[in-house]
């Protein structure tokens, strides 16, 4: 059985919540419930933490990779 809960929202946030719920074909209550369920799942499936440190940047010798050299010249100073 679901429990009735009262929340207080800023009028602009309430308008945004109603628009978002309408776009997702649900109610504001359903939207909040879905957001909270997803939040609970993200804690247990923290895939970002699991992927941290598994990638490394390549460092080819200068002149071997023109795209790398161009991007390095543009972004790394």
Secondary structure, DSSP 8 states (H G I E B T S, - for coil): ----------HHHHHHHHHHHHHTTS-HHHHHHHHHHHHHHHHHT-HHHHHTTS-------TTS-HHHHHHHHHH--
